[in-house]
C-alpha cells in the first residue's frame, strides 16, 4: 500500500522573529512514533525554505499533504530569499503553483498568521486547506499541529483531525495569547445550494425525491495514497454510469462527498449503505438505516460490504454485495484499493451485479409485476453454497448462468460471519430443491465448506447434492482429513466450469416436487434410533415420491450427544412434520422425543403441522398414549410399510 507523503515546509527568514519550528517538527515525529503506524506515512522536512526551492520539493517528493510553518501576512506567506531575508509570496502565485499539483496534493496546512485569504484561493484547487483568521501564537501553532497529526496518524480523516487540532489549543488554556481561530476550507462544501425557485432534480420514480440514497462513513472515503477521489466517490461514479445504462432514462442518485444531506432518507426509493466497522460505530448512520426500514421493505436496502462484518439484525436479509477478498497472503483486502485496476475483474463484476439489482428494484417499483395467485410449479430453487475466496469469481459466474436459465439462486445474503448462520442456512435450504457447491484445494476458515455440506445433507436427498472441482485438482496436497473426505464423498465432479454448467442444465431438469396449497414444498424430519435407521430411510423415500422433502439425522452423529442435540433442534425449528420410527426401539424413547419436540416447537414462529409415529410390527407393540399441546399426533401402524401407511401424513402436509 502506498504511504501517505507529508512534506513539512519551514521558513524563518533572518529578519523575522524566531519561531519554534524545530520543536513543531519534533512533535509531529513523536506523534507518529506513538501511533505505531510509521509504515503508513512518509514525512520529509524542508527547513529554511527559500522561494526558489518550493517547486523542486513538490516535484521530487510528490506529497499528499503539504504543511507550511512560518510567518504570514495578509498579502501572502513569507519565505526566505537567496540572501536569507524575508520575501512575501503572493497568494495567487501560490494558488497557481498548487493548481499544478491538484491531482496529488489532497491537503494544505498553512500554520502561519493571517493565512485565511491564502487558504481561500488555494482551496479552489485543493480539497482540504487549513489556515488561520488572524495572528497565531507560537505555542498555539505547535499545539494545533500536535493535535492534528496525533489524530491523523491514528486513523482519523482530515476534518476530524482538524477538530482535534482546534481542541488541543482549547485544552492548553492559553486564551490571553490565543488570538486566532483555525479554519478548514473544504472544496466539497463550496457548491452553492440550489435556489428555492429552481426545479427539483428529475427522478426515475416521481413519488420520491431521490431514487438512490447513499449512506457511508466519512473515513471510508478518504482521498489518500495518490487517489484522485475517495474509494466511495469513485465507486459512485461507476455505479451511476451502469445504472444509467440499465434504466435508460434520467434518475437521481443522492451522494454528498461531505456526507451532509438536507434530504431525508425517508423520501428515498432505495438506500445504498457502504457497510464497514466505521459505519456500524456511527449512531447517526445506523439511525438513518432504521428510519428507512421503518417505512420500506428490506429488499430496497442494499449493502456494499467493505470487509467481513457481523451485521446487526436490522441489516440482515437485505441484498449484500461483498467487495472484499482474501489476497495471496491470506489477508482480507477491500477490492480496488487504492483505486480500481482494469484487470481486477471481480470489482467490476460485482459492481455490475449491484447495478442490475438496484435497477431491477427501481423498475419493479415503477411498474410492479402483475400479481398472480398461481404458483409456478416449474421454477426451481438452487442453493449455491458460499465458497473459499479463490472461487468467488467462479461462483458469481455460475450464479449469473443459473439466473439466466430461470432458476432462483439462494442465499440472497452472505451470512458466513453471522451468529445465526446455521439457522439462516437451514431456512434457505428448506426453500431449495438442489444444493450446488464449488470446491478447490482450500478448506476454508473453520472448515465451513464441510459444515455447509453436512447441513445440506441433513435436509436434501443425496442425489440433489452436486459438487464440483477442477479436473487438475491435486488431492494429495490436502492435509485436512475432513475436507479430503468431502472431496472424495462421491458427489464431486471433476471438469471445467463450462462443462459443469452444461451438466447442471441437464441435471436440474428433474421434475420439481409437488407443492402444497401454500406453494411451499412440505418438509418432514424423520428421526430414528440406529436400529431403526433402515426403516427411516424407507419412510423418507416414500415421502419423496409424494412430493414431500424429508431429512434424516446423519448416522455419524447419533453417538455424539452435542451434535445430535443441535441437529434435532435445528430441524424441529423448520420442519412441517416430525416423524418418529417405532420399530425395534422402546416406547420410552418415543415418548421422550415427542415431549422434546413439543418443547422445541414452542419456540417456532409457525406451529408444527403434525407429529407422527410410524409403528411397524413385528415386534408387536401397543399404540403410544400421549397428548401433545397444539400438535396433532398421528399413529401409522403397519405390518409392511407402503404408501398407504403414510397417507395420513401426506394428506396433513398437503392440505
N, C-alpha and C positions, 0 to 999 in steps of 0.2 A: 504494500500500500504506500502511495506517495506521501511523504511527510508534508506537513503544513510549514511553509517557509515564512519566517518573520524577519524582516530587515529593520534593525534599530538604527536610525539616523540621529546623530547628536551633533549639535553646533553650539559653541560657546565662544564667539569671537573675543579677541584680547581686549577690545574696547567696550565690552559689556560686562554686567555684573556676573560674578561667578555663580554657577548653578551646580547642584549635586547630581550631575548626570551619571557619573560613575556609580554612585550609590543606587540610582534608579535602575541601572542595568544589572547591578548585583542582586537587587530584589527580584528582578524578572528571572534570572538564572536560579535563584534559590526557590522560587515558586515552582519552577519546572522540576527541579530535583525532588521536591517534596511531593509532587503529584505522581511520581514513579511512571510518567508517560514520556520519558525522554525520547523514546523510539518513534514518537508520533510527530515531533516538532524539530525543526532545524532553524537555529537562531544565528544571525550574522550581525555583528556590532560594527558600526562605522562611526568612530568618534572624530571630532574635529572636522566635520564635513564641510567641504568647500562647494560653492555653487556649481563649479565645473565638474564635480565628481558624481553628482546625483544620477545623471543619465547612465553612466557606466555601472554604478552599483545596481540599478534596476535591471539593466540589460544582462549583466553577468549572473545575477542571483535569481532573477525571475520570482520575486516573492509573492505570497498570497496576502500578507499583511505588512503594511509599511507604518512604522511608528517613528514620529519625529519628536525629539525632545530639544527644547531650546527656547529662544526668545521669539516673540511675535509682536507685530504692530498691526494696526488696523489696515494698513496698506499691503501687508504681506508678512511672510516668515523671514527670519534673519539668519543668513548663512555667513560663513567666512569667505572672504575673497582671497586672492592669491597672496596678499601681504598679511593675512591673518586678521584683518579688521572686518567689521560688520558690513554686510551687503544685503539689502532688502530684495527679496524675490517677489515680483508681482503675483498676486493671486491668480490672475488669468493665465499667466505663463505656466504657473504650477498646475493649474487645471488642464491646460493643453498637454502638459507632459503626461499626466495620469490618464488622459484620454487614450494615449498610445499604448497603455498597459491595462486597458479596461477588461480584457479577456482573461487576465491572470490575477490582477490585484482585486481582492474582494473587500478589503477594509483598509482605511487610512485613519491613523490616530494622530491628531495634532495636539500634543501635550505642551501647548505654548499659549502665552497671553493673547487675547483678542483674536482668536482663530476661528470664530464663528463664520465670518464672511468667507474665509478661505474654504472652510468646510462646505459652505453652501454651494460654491461654484464647482468644487471637486466632486460633490455628490451628483452632479449631472452625468458623471461618467463612471463612478464607483458606487457599488451597492450600499456599503456602510461607511460613514465618515463621522468621526468624533472630534469635536472642537470645544472651545470654552467661550463663554459670553463676554467676559471682561479680563482683568488681570488674574493671574493664578500664582498662589504662594508656592514656593519650592517644596515645602513639606506636603502640602495638599496634592501637588502634582505627583509626588512619589507615592502617596497613599492611594491615589486613584489608580496608578499603574499597577501597584501590588495587588489591589482588589480585583482589577480587571483580569490580569493574567492568572491569578490564582484560580478564578472561575473557569477561564478558557482552558487552562491546562488540565482541569478536572472534568472536561466533557461538556461544559455549558456552551450555548451558542453566543453569538456576539451581542444581541440585545440583552440577554441575561447577564453576560459578563460586564456590560456597561452598568447595569444596575448594581452589581457587586462593587464596581469601582466607585460609583457615586456614594454607596452606603459606607465604604471604607473611610471616606472623608468625614462623613457624619459621625461615625464611631470614634474618630480621632478627637472629637470635641475641640475644634480649633475655630470657633465662629469669628473671633476677632481678626484672624488672618485670612479666613476663607471668604474671598470676595467674588468668587466666580461660581458659575453653575455649568457643569459638563452638559453638553447637548449631543444627541445622536441623530445624525441625518440618515434616514433610511430611504433609498431611492424608491422602494416598493410602495411607500406611503405618500409619494408626491402626486399620484394621479388624482385629478380633481373629481369630486363626486358628481354623479350625473344630476344635472339640474332637474328640478321637480317637473318642469314643463316638457322635458324630453319624454318620449315614449319608452315604455319598459322593453327590455330585450325580448326578441321573438323566441318563443319556446316551442318545442315539439308537441308538448301537451298544454293546451290553452288553459287548463284548470289549475296549473301550477306556476309559481314564479321562477322556478328553475327545474330543469329535467334531472340533473345530476348534481348533488351537493357533495363537495369534497371535504372530508374531515381528517385532520392529521395533527401530529405534534411537531412544533417548530424544529426541534432538534433533528428530526428525520429529514429535514430539507435544507441542511447546511450546504454551503457552496464552497467547501474547501477542496484541497487536493487537485487543484487545476481545473475544476469543473466550471463551465460557463454558467450553469444554473444548477439548482439543487436537484437531488435524485427525484424527488416527487414532482418538481416543476417539469423536469424532462419527461417523466412518465406521463404526466397530464397532456403534454404536447402530442405525444404519440397516441395516447388514448383518444384524444379529440379527433385526430385525423381518421382513426379507424371507425369511430362512431359516425362521423360524417359519411363515410363510405357505406356503413351498414344502414343508416337511416335514410340517406338520400335526400335529406332536406334540412332546413335550419333547425338547430336545437341550442339549448343553453346549458352550459356546464359552469357551475359556480365554484371558482377557485381563487382564493386570495393568498398571494405569496407572503403577506404579512400575517396570515391566519386570523384576520379580524373580519367579521361579517356583520352587517346590519340586517342581513336576510335571515329570517327564521327557518331553521331546518324543517320545521313542521310544514312549510309551504313548498317543500321539495318533493318531486315524484319518486326519486330514488336517492339513497345515501351510499357513498363510497368511502369506506374507512381504511386508512393505512395503519394496520394494527402492528404495534410494537410495544416494548416494555414502557417506553416514554408515554405512549398513548394511554396504556392501561393505568398509568400512575397519575393521569390528568383527570381530576374530578370534572373539570369543565367539559372535556371531550366526552367522557362517559355519560354525563347528563344529556349531552346533545343526542347521543345514540338512543338513550332511553326515551327522550321526547319524541323522536321519530317513530320508534317502535310502539309507542302508546297509541299511535294513530294508523300505522301501516303494518302490512304483513312482513314477516321476516325475510321472505324471498325478494323483497325490494331493498334490502340492505346487503351490500356486497363488501367482502373483506379482502384486502390485499395484505397477506401476512409476510412481514419483512424478515422474521426469524421465528423458529418454533415457539409457540406460546401456549400457556394454559388459559384458554379463553373463559371469561365469566359466563354464567348460564344464559344471560340475556343475548349474548352474541352467538350462541350455539345454534345450529340448524339454519344459519344463513349461508348463502354461497360463499365459499372461501377459496382463494387462489394463492398458492404458495409461490412466493418469489424468493426462495432461498434453496440452496443445495448444499451437499457435503462436498468439499473440494478434495483435491488429491491428497491432502494431509489429514483427511477425515475430520475437518473442521467445518462448522456451519458458516455459510457465506451468503450474503444477500446478492442476488443476481444484479449484474450491470453496475457494480461498484468498481471504480468511482463513477463511471459513465458507461452507457451501452456500447458494446462491441458488436459490429456487424456479424461476426462469426459466432456470437453467443445466441444460438437459435432458441434455446429454452426460454429466454427472456421474451423474445418476440412471439413465440408460440403461445405462451401463457397470457401475454397481453392481448393477443388476438382472441383467445378463448373468453377472456373477461369482456372484451368489447362486444362479442357476439351475444353473451349472456345479458349484459346491460341493455343492448339494443333490443333483444327479444322481449325483455321485460317492458320496455317503453312501448314497443309495438302492441303488446297484449293489453296494456293499459289504454292505448288509443283505440284499438279495435279488438275488444275481448273475443276470444274464440266462442263459437256457439255452444251453449250448454247442451249436454246430452245426458239422458238417463240410462243409456245403454252402455254396457261395459264392452270394451274392445278385447274380446277373448283371444285374439290373435297376437296381441302385443306381449312381448317377453321382457323380463327384467333380469339384468345381469349384474351380479356383484363383482366388480373388478377390484381385486384386493390392492391395498396400498403396497408399494414396492420400496426396495432399497434405492438410495439416491442415484446410483448408476443406471437405473432402469426408468427413472422418472419420465424422460422424454419418450421412451417406447410405450410406457403406459398411456401417456397423453395421445400418442399416435393411434393406439388400439382403441382408446375411448372415442376418439373422433370417428374412427371407422365404424364402430358399433352403433353410434348415434346416427350416422349417415344411413345405416341399414335399417333404422327404425326401432332400435332397441332402447329401452330405458336403462341407463347405467347408474349404479349406486357404488359407493356412497356419494351423497351430494355435498358432503363436507369432509374435511380432514380431521379425524378425531384420534390420531395415534397418541397425542400427548394429553388427551383429556382423561380425567379421572373416571369418567363414566364410559370409557371407550368400549368396554366389553358389552355393556347393556345396549349402547347405541348400535354396535355392530350386529348384535343379535336381532335387534328390531329391523335393521336393513336386510339381513339375511332372510328373515321371515317373509319379506316382500319380494324376494328374488327366487327365480327358478334355477339359476345357474351361478356357480362360483368359478371365476377365472383368475388365475394367479401367474404372474411372471416372476421367474427366479433367475438368479445369477450366482456367482461364487460367493457373494457377500451374504452373510447370515442375518445381518441387521442387528440393531441395538436391542438387547433383551429378547433376542430370538422371535421378534414379532411376526415374521412370515410363518413360522411354525405355529404360533398361537392363533393366527388368523385361520390357518387351515384346520386346526383342531376344532375351532368354533364352528366353522362351516360344516365339518364332518358330522357334528352333533345335530345339525339341523337339516342338511340336504342329503339326498341319496348319493351313494358313491359314484354312480355314472353321471351325476350332474356336477362333479368336481373336475375341473380341467386346469392343468398346469403346463407351463412352457419354459424351456430354456434353450439357449443357442446350441446348435449342433456340436460346436467345438468346445463346449464347457468341459473343463478338466476336473472331474470329481475327486481325483487323487490328491488335490491340493486342499481339500476341505477337511479341517480337523474337528469341526463341531459335529459330534455324533448325531444329535437330534436333527440338525439341518441336513446332514447327509442322508438320514433316513427319509426325510421329506422329499429330497430329490429322487430317491430310488423307491418311492412308495408305489409306483405303478401308474400314477395319474399323470406323470410328467412326460411331455412330448418334446423331442429334440428336433428342431427345424428352424429355419429363419422366420422372421416375424410375418413376412408376406404370405408364406406357406401356412402359417398358423392362422392368419386371418381367413384364408380360404377354408381351412379345416373347420374353424368356428362357424362359418356361414352354413356349412352342411350340418354340423353337429347341433346347432341351435334350432334347426328346423323341426326337432321332435315336438309333437303337439303339446301345447300348454295344458296343464291340469285344469279340470273343470272347476269353476269358481262357485261360491255360494251366492246367495242373493245380494249380499253387500258388495260383491265384486272382489273380495279378497279370497285368497286360497286358504282353506282351513288348515290348521296346523295342530297335529296331535303329538304329544310327548308320551312315548311308550317306555315304561320303566319295568325292569325285571331283575330278579336276583340272578347270579351267574348260572345256576342250574336251570333257569327258565329262559335263558337268553335266545336260544334257538327258536323257541315258540314266539318270543317277542319279534324276531326277525320275520316270521311268517305273518304275524299281525300287521307289521309295518308294510310288507309287500302287498297285502290285500287292500290296505287303506289307500296306497298309492294308485292301485287300479281303479279306485273310485274317485280319484282326483283330490285326495287328501294328502298333504305333505306331512311327513312324520319324521321323528328323530329318536334315536336310541342313545343311551349312555354308553360311551366307549368302554369296552371290556377292560382296557388297560388301566382305568382309574377306579374300577369297582373296589379295589382293595386299598385305595388311597383316600381316607376319610375326608381330608381337606378339599381335594379336587372334586370328589364325588358330591360333597355338600354344595360346592359352588356351582357345579353343573346342574344339579337339581334345582337350586334356587333360581338360576338364570332362566331355565326352561319353564318353570312354573309361573314366572312373571310374564311370559309372552305367548304361551300356548293357548289354544282354544279348548283342547281336551286333554285330560290326564288319564292315561290308561295303565292299569296295573295288571301284570300277568300272574295269575293264581294257578300255578301248575304244581311243581314239586315243593314250593315254599310253604311255610306255615302261616296259619291265619293271623297270628300276632304281627308278622311282618307287614301284611296287607293293611291292617288297621293302623299301625304306626305311621305308615306312609300316607294314608288317607288323612289322618289328623295333621300331619306335617304340611300336606298340600293345602288344607283349609287355612292354616296359619299363614302360609306364604301368599295365598290368594287374597287375603285381606289387604295386602299392600298393592294390589293391582289397580290400574286406572279403570279397567273394564272387568266385569265379573267373568270368571271361568265358565264356559258354556256347559261343560259336562265333565264328570268324572266317571270312569267305568272300570269294572273288574271283568277280565276275561278268565272264566273258570273252566279249565279243561279237565275232564275226567276220562280215564282214571288218573290218579287215585280218586276215590270217592270222597267228596268234601261237602260240607254244608255251606249254604249261602252266608255271606257276611251281613250281619245285622248291625248297621251303623247309620245314624242320621247326620248328614253334613249340613251346616248352616249356609243357606243360599247357594248351594251347589247341587244340582241334580246328580244322583248316583244311579248308574245303570249296571246291571249284572247280566253278563252274557255267558250262559253255560252251554257246553257242547261236549260231545264225545270226539268228534272230528271237526277241526277248525275249518270254516268255509266263509265265503262272503255273506251267507245268510246269518252266520253267527254275529257278524259285526254290523248288520244292517241297522239296528237301533242307534249305534254310534254315528254311522254315516248320515242317517236322517236328522239326528240332532245337530250335526255340524253344518249340513247343507240347508237347513230350514231358513 
